[in-house]
Amino acid sequence: MSSFASMKRVLVTGATGQIGREVVSQLRGTDCHVRAMSRNPHSAGLPADLDIVRGDLLAPNTLDACLEGIDSIFLVWIGPLASAAPALDRIAVHARHVVLLTSPHRTPHPFFQQPNGMRIIQAGIEQLIEASGLRWTFIRPGPFAINCRNWWAPQIRNSNVVRWFYADAATAPVHERDIAAVSVRALCDEGHDGREHVLTGPASLTQRELVQIIGDALGRPLRFEELPRESAREQMLASGFTPAIADMLLDAYAAGVGRPAPVTSTVLDITGAPASSFHTWATDHAGDFAAPS
């Protein structure tokens, strides 16, 4: 194992999020020294022996202490584009390499080409990083498999019907474990500078098929009931989606109806292990969908 002095030191932003938490977990199994950034370290729920620092990407004056001695940073940006340049200026002073979690908005498929505010922010952040002098790697996962938990678990816990939109829209959902595995390789290994890793799951599946697969994993017959667009939008707004996010998702999934989703071999190419199937993901998360006892 490398000595501490020669260890690559990695800062993980978004360390309490769905992807960042998994990146932290997997980095702990490498020779890298891991530092996790959180706005509230005491409530982060991260391992007690982890190097956890208080910081906020939207408050650049908090970043210098977080970045001290850091070689690489895993960057998850969820703020406005106007706030990105001051944060990246601080990052560029300390770090040498940034691994950005972004999206496949350059992939020529209608699902990813819908005009929306998130694409504009992501493209703007990428341009700033490219101009910063930092070495960079862009991680471009397609739809997260874990969105199916976030969106459908409340319904599945209480019934065998998922009421949602565009049953025949196809995606290739990617397991958060695979997103993290590729990100960790990009953070720890050489050879990822200037590369854009587009990640997908191993198969194009419609939303109706995803619900059926979750049912198979649970041993329950689940059924997809397609809602009209306006009814779906009302349901999304009532459950906490912003209008912009609801419209972005509805437009993207409408564009995916009747079109196979792109599937890449990137997870296998980078990690040496094939991308996890959606059934594997559903089995891993079966407890999230379990009916209340």
C-alpha positions as CSV (number, residue, x, y, z in Angstrom):
1,M,0.0,0.0,0.0
2,S,1.1,3.5,-0.7
3,S,2.5,5.6,2.1
4,F,0.3,8.4,3.4
5,A,2.6,11.0,2.0
6,S,2.3,9.5,-1.5
7,M,-1.4,8.7,-1.4
8,K,-3.7,10.5,-3.8
9,R,-6.0,12.7,-1.8
10,V,-9.5,12.9,-3.0
11,L,-12.3,15.3,-1.9
12,V,-15.8,14.1,-2.5
13,T,-18.5,16.8,-2.8
14,G,-22.1,15.8,-2.5
15,A,-20.9,13.1,-0.2
16,T,-24.3,12.5,1.4
17,G,-26.1,12.2,-1.9
18,Q,-27.1,9.0,-3.7
19,I,-24.0,8.9,-5.8
20,G,-21.5,10.7,-3.6
21,R,-22.1,8.4,-0.7
22,E,-21.4,5.4,-2.8
23,V,-18.2,7.1,-4.2
24,V,-17.1,7.6,-0.6
25,S,-17.8,4.0,0.3
26,Q,-15.9,2.6,-2.7
27,L,-12.9,5.0,-2.3
28,R,-12.5,3.7,1.2
29,G,-11.4,0.4,-0.4
30,T,-8.6,2.0,-2.3
31,D,-5.2,3.5,-1.5
32,C,-6.6,7.0,-1.8
33,H,-7.0,9.3,1.3
34,V,-10.7,10.3,1.2
35,R,-12.1,13.6,2.5
36,A,-15.9,14.2,2.4
37,M,-17.4,17.6,2.2
38,S,-20.8,18.3,3.8
39,R,-22.7,21.5,4.8
40,N,-23.6,19.7,8.0
41,P,-20.9,17.1,9.0
42,H,-22.5,16.1,12.3
43,S,-25.7,15.0,10.5
44,A,-24.1,13.5,7.4
45,G,-24.5,9.9,8.6
46,L,-21.0,9.1,7.2
47,P,-18.5,6.8,9.0
48,A,-17.1,8.3,12.1
49,D,-13.5,7.6,11.1
50,L,-13.9,9.5,7.8
51,D,-12.2,12.8,7.2
52,I,-15.3,15.0,7.0
53,V,-15.1,18.7,6.5
54,R,-17.7,21.5,6.5
55,G,-18.0,23.3,3.2
56,D,-20.5,24.6,0.7
57,L,-19.8,25.0,-3.0
58,L,-22.1,28.0,-3.0
59,A,-20.0,29.7,-0.4
60,P,-16.5,29.8,-1.9
61,N,-14.9,31.2,1.2
62,T,-15.5,27.8,2.9
63,L,-13.7,25.8,0.2
64,D,-10.0,26.6,0.8
65,A,-9.8,24.5,4.0
66,C,-11.7,21.7,2.4
67,L,-9.3,21.7,-0.6
68,E,-6.0,22.0,1.2
69,G,-3.7,19.2,0.1
70,I,-6.2,17.7,-2.3
71,D,-5.2,16.2,-5.6
72,S,-8.5,15.3,-7.2
73,I,-12.1,16.3,-6.5
74,F,-15.4,14.5,-7.3
75,L,-17.7,17.4,-8.2
76,V,-21.4,17.3,-8.0
77,W,-22.9,20.6,-8.9
78,I,-26.5,21.4,-8.1
79,G,-26.4,25.2,-7.8
80,P,-27.0,28.0,-10.3
81,L,-24.5,28.4,-13.1
82,A,-23.7,32.0,-11.9
83,S,-22.2,30.5,-8.7
84,A,-19.9,28.0,-10.5
85,A,-17.0,30.3,-11.6
86,P,-16.1,31.4,-8.0
87,A,-16.1,27.8,-6.8
88,L,-14.0,26.6,-9.7
89,D,-11.5,29.4,-9.2
90,R,-11.0,28.1,-5.6
91,I,-10.8,24.5,-6.8
92,A,-8.2,25.3,-9.5
93,V,-5.9,26.9,-6.9
94,H,-5.7,23.6,-4.9
95,A,-6.6,20.6,-7.0
96,R,-5.1,19.2,-10.1
97,H,-8.0,17.1,-11.4
98,V,-11.7,17.3,-11.3
99,V,-14.1,14.4,-12.0
100,L,-17.5,16.0,-12.7
101,L,-20.8,14.1,-12.4
102,T,-22.8,15.5,-15.3
103,S,-25.1,14.0,-18.0
104,P,-25.0,12.6,-21.5
105,H,-26.5,15.8,-23.0
106,R,-24.2,15.5,-26.0
107,T,-25.4,12.0,-26.8
108,P,-27.4,12.3,-30.1
109,H,-30.6,10.7,-28.9
110,P,-33.9,12.6,-28.5
111,F,-34.2,11.6,-24.8
112,F,-31.1,13.7,-24.0
113,Q,-31.6,16.5,-26.5
114,Q,-34.7,18.2,-24.9
115,P,-33.9,21.9,-24.2
116,N,-34.0,22.5,-20.5
117,G,-32.3,24.5,-17.8
118,M,-30.3,21.6,-16.4
119,R,-28.6,21.0,-19.8
120,I,-27.7,24.7,-19.9
121,I,-26.1,24.5,-16.5
122,Q,-24.3,21.3,-17.1
123,A,-22.8,22.5,-20.4
124,G,-21.8,25.8,-18.8
125,I,-20.0,24.0,-15.9
126,E,-18.2,21.8,-18.4
127,Q,-17.0,24.9,-20.4
128,L,-15.8,26.5,-17.2
129,I,-13.8,23.4,-16.2
130,E,-12.3,23.0,-19.7
131,A,-11.1,26.7,-19.5
132,S,-9.8,26.4,-15.9
133,G,-6.5,24.7,-16.6
134,L,-7.6,21.7,-14.4
135,R,-7.3,18.2,-15.7
136,W,-10.8,16.9,-16.1
137,T,-13.0,13.8,-16.6
138,F,-16.7,14.0,-17.2
139,I,-18.9,11.2,-15.9
140,R,-22.1,11.1,-18.1
141,P,-24.5,8.5,-16.7
142,G,-27.9,8.0,-18.3
143,P,-31.0,7.8,-16.1
144,F,-30.2,6.6,-12.6
145,A,-31.9,3.3,-11.7
146,I,-32.4,4.7,-8.2
147,N,-34.9,7.2,-9.6
148,C,-37.3,4.3,-9.8
149,R,-37.1,4.0,-6.0
150,N,-37.5,7.8,-5.6
151,W,-40.5,8.0,-7.9
152,W,-42.3,4.7,-7.4
153,A,-41.5,3.3,-4.0
154,P,-44.4,5.1,-2.2
155,Q,-46.9,3.6,-4.6
156,I,-45.4,0.1,-4.6
157,R,-45.3,0.0,-0.8
158,N,-49.0,0.4,-0.7
159,S,-50.3,-1.2,-3.9
160,N,-49.5,-3.3,-6.9
161,V,-50.0,-0.4,-9.4
162,V,-47.6,2.3,-10.5
163,R,-49.4,5.3,-12.0
164,W,-46.9,7.2,-14.0
165,F,-46.3,8.6,-17.5
166,Y,-45.1,7.2,-20.8
167,A,-45.1,3.5,-20.2
168,D,-43.4,2.7,-23.5
169,A,-40.5,5.2,-23.0
170,A,-37.2,3.3,-23.1
171,T,-34.1,4.0,-21.0
172,A,-31.1,1.9,-19.9
173,P,-31.0,2.7,-16.2
174,V,-27.6,2.6,-14.5
175,H,-26.9,1.3,-11.0
176,E,-25.5,3.9,-8.6
177,R,-22.8,1.4,-7.7
178,D,-21.6,1.4,-11.3
179,I,-21.6,5.2,-11.6
180,A,-19.4,5.3,-8.4
181,A,-17.1,2.5,-9.7
182,V,-16.3,4.4,-12.9
183,S,-15.9,7.6,-10.9
184,V,-13.5,6.0,-8.5
185,R,-11.4,4.6,-11.3
186,A,-11.3,8.1,-12.9
187,L,-10.3,9.6,-9.5
188,C,-7.6,7.0,-8.6
189,D,-6.1,5.8,-11.9
190,E,-4.2,7.5,-14.7
191,G,-5.5,7.7,-18.2
192,H,-8.8,9.5,-17.7
193,D,-7.7,13.1,-18.4
194,G,-9.9,14.7,-21.0
195,R,-12.2,11.7,-21.3
196,E,-16.0,11.7,-21.3
197,H,-17.4,8.4,-19.9
198,V,-21.0,7.8,-21.0
199,L,-22.6,5.2,-18.7
200,T,-25.7,3.1,-19.1
201,G,-27.2,-0.1,-17.8
202,P,-26.8,-3.2,-20.0
203,A,-30.3,-3.1,-21.6
204,S,-32.9,-0.8,-23.1
205,L,-36.1,-1.2,-21.1
206,T,-39.5,0.5,-21.2
207,Q,-40.9,1.9,-18.0
208,R,-43.6,-0.8,-18.1
209,E,-40.8,-3.4,-18.2
210,L,-39.0,-1.7,-15.3
211,V,-42.1,-2.0,-13.1
212,Q,-42.5,-5.6,-14.1
213,I,-38.8,-6.3,-13.1
214,I,-39.3,-4.7,-9.8
215,G,-42.3,-6.9,-9.2
216,D,-40.2,-10.0,-10.2
217,A,-37.6,-9.0,-7.6
218,L,-40.3,-8.5,-4.9
219,G,-42.3,-11.6,-5.9
220,R,-45.3,-9.5,-6.5
221,P,-47.2,-8.8,-9.8
222,L,-46.9,-5.1,-10.4
223,R,-48.8,-3.3,-13.1
224,F,-48.1,0.0,-14.8
225,E,-51.0,2.3,-15.3
226,E,-50.2,5.1,-17.7
227,L,-51.4,8.6,-16.7
228,P,-52.2,11.4,-19.2
229,R,-49.4,14.0,-19.3
230,E,-51.4,16.7,-17.5
231,S,-52.5,14.2,-14.8
232,A,-48.9,13.0,-14.4
233,R,-47.6,16.6,-14.1
234,E,-50.2,17.4,-11.4
235,Q,-49.1,14.3,-9.5
236,M,-45.4,15.2,-9.8
237,L,-46.0,18.8,-8.5
238,A,-48.1,17.5,-5.6
239,S,-45.2,15.2,-4.6
240,G,-42.6,17.9,-4.6
241,F,-41.2,18.2,-8.1
242,T,-40.6,21.8,-9.4
243,P,-42.4,22.7,-12.6
244,A,-39.1,22.9,-14.4
245,I,-38.0,19.4,-13.4
246,A,-41.5,17.9,-14.1
247,D,-41.5,19.4,-17.6
248,M,-38.0,18.3,-18.2
249,L,-38.8,14.7,-17.3
250,L,-42.0,14.7,-19.2
251,D,-40.4,16.0,-22.4
252,A,-37.5,13.6,-22.1
253,Y,-39.6,10.5,-21.6
254,A,-42.1,11.6,-24.3
255,A,-39.1,11.7,-26.7
256,G,-38.1,8.2,-25.6
257,V,-41.4,6.5,-26.5
258,G,-40.9,3.9,-29.2
259,R,-37.1,4.4,-29.4
260,P,-34.5,2.0,-28.0
261,A,-32.3,3.7,-25.5
262,P,-28.6,3.9,-26.2
263,V,-26.5,1.2,-24.4
264,T,-22.7,1.6,-23.8
265,S,-20.0,-0.8,-22.7
266,T,-18.3,1.9,-20.6
267,V,-18.8,0.3,-17.2
268,L,-17.2,-3.0,-18.4
269,D,-14.5,-1.1,-20.3
270,I,-13.4,1.0,-17.3
271,T,-14.0,-1.4,-14.4
272,G,-13.6,-4.8,-15.9
273,A,-17.0,-5.9,-14.6
274,P,-20.2,-5.7,-16.7
275,A,-22.9,-3.1,-15.8
276,S,-25.4,-4.4,-13.3
277,S,-28.7,-5.5,-14.7
278,F,-31.9,-3.7,-13.6
279,H,-33.0,-6.9,-11.9
280,T,-29.8,-6.8,-9.8
281,W,-30.6,-3.2,-8.9
282,A,-34.2,-4.1,-8.0
283,T,-33.0,-7.0,-5.9
284,D,-30.5,-4.8,-4.1
285,H,-33.3,-2.3,-3.3
286,A,-36.1,-4.7,-2.6
287,G,-36.4,-3.5,1.0
288,D,-37.1,0.0,-0.2
289,F,-40.3,-1.2,-2.0
290,A,-41.5,-3.6,0.7
291,A,-45.1,-3.3,1.8
292,P,-45.6,-1.9,5.3
293,S,-46.0,-4.7,7.9
